[in-house]
Amino acid sequence: MDYNSLKTERQQKAVNQAKKVFLILLAGGLSIGVIVSIGVIKLMSYFGLTEKTNQIEIIREKVEE
């Protein structure tokens, strides 16, 4: 007996509802991820963590101290 071919109306509605909930959660997670990543990038820029530093100058400063 093939149970996949014998889907009742209730099972079909449950599958459709599960798909809908999954897509809503996926879209919500992606949108929250985008917002958080933008916030992290702005914070990194604010604190100067995205600027390229000259490593040789930093080493010289440490040696001179």
N, C-alpha and C positions, 0 to 999 in steps of 0.2 A: 504494500500500500504506500503510495507516494503522498506524504503529508504536505509537500510544497504546493501541489496542485489543488488541494482541498482547503482553500482559504475561505473562511466564513466572512460575512460582512463586518462582524465585530473585529476579527483579526486584521482585516484590511484597514479599518479605521485606526486601529492601534498602531499599525505600521506607518500610516500616513502621519499620525500625530507624533510618533517618535522621530520621523524624518524632519518634521517641522520644528520640533524642539531642538534637535541637533543643529539644524541650520541657524536657528536663532542664537543658540549658545556659541556657535562658531563665529557668527558675525559679531556678536557682543565681545567675544574674546579678542578678535582681531582689532576691533575699534578701540578697546581699552589698551591693547598692546601698542597701537599707533600713538595714542595720547601719552602713554607713559614714556615711550621712547623719545618723543618730541620733548617732553619735560626733562628727561635725563640729558639730552643733547644741550638744551638751554642751560641747565645747571652746570654742565661741564664747561661750556663756553663762558659762563659767568665767572667761574673760579679759575679760568685760564688753563684748563686741562687739555684743551684741544690745540693749543699753540705748540709749535715745534720748537724745542729748546736745543741750544747748542751744547752738546754733551761735553765737548772739550773745555768750554768755559766753566761748566759746573765742576768738572774734575779739578781744574786749576784752582778754583775758589776753595775747594775742600783741602787741597794740598797746602795752600797758602795759610790756612787757619791753623 
